[in-house]
Amino acid sequence: MVELTRLNGEKIAVNPDLIEYVEATPDTVVTLTTGRKFLVRESVARISEAMERHKRRVYSNLKK
């Protein structure tokens, strides 16, 4: 899971496999494959990095 922060300060955990795309409009909008959208405080770059870390953890565990 990737932890993100809504604009109101609420923390949410999102499954990165469900993230379809992330855009800055100028607020960061995360769109899921379900069509649901979230406005979050994190930047597109920060979310991308968090998704990469998550994938590395998952795939490194598969190799063991």
N, C-alpha and C positions, 0 to 999 in steps of 0.2 A: 504494500500500500504506500501511497505517497501522501504525506500530510500537507494540506494547504490551509490557507486562512481566508475566510470570506471577508468582504469589506467591513462587516460589522464586528470583526475580531473573532468570530466563531471558528474553531478548528474543525476541519473535516478530513477524513481519510478516503482517498479515491483509489480505486483499482486502476493502475496505469494501463492495463490491457483494454480498458473500456474508453480510454481517451482517444477520440478521433482526431481532434486538432485543438491547438491553443493559439489564440491571437491577441494582439494588443490593439485596443480600439478607443482611447488610450488605456482604459482599464483592461486587465487581463481577463479574457473570457475562455473558459475551458468547456469544450463541447464533447459530450460523451457519445458513444455509438448509439445510445438509446434516444438521442436528440435532446437530452437534458443539458442545460447550460448553467455554469456557475461563474460569478464574478469573484475573482480572488486578488489578494494583495501581491502575491509572488509574480516575478517577471516571467516572460516566456523562457528566457535562458535558464532561470532557476528551476522551473518545472521540467524542462528538458534534461537538465543535469540530474535531477531527482529520479526521473524515469530511467535514465541510463544506469544509475547506481542500483536501482531496484532490479533491472534486468540482469546486471552483472551478478548480483547476489543470487538470483533465482538460477541462472545458468551455471554458476560455479558450484552450487549445491547438486546439480544434476550430474556433474562430472565425477563426484565422489562415490 
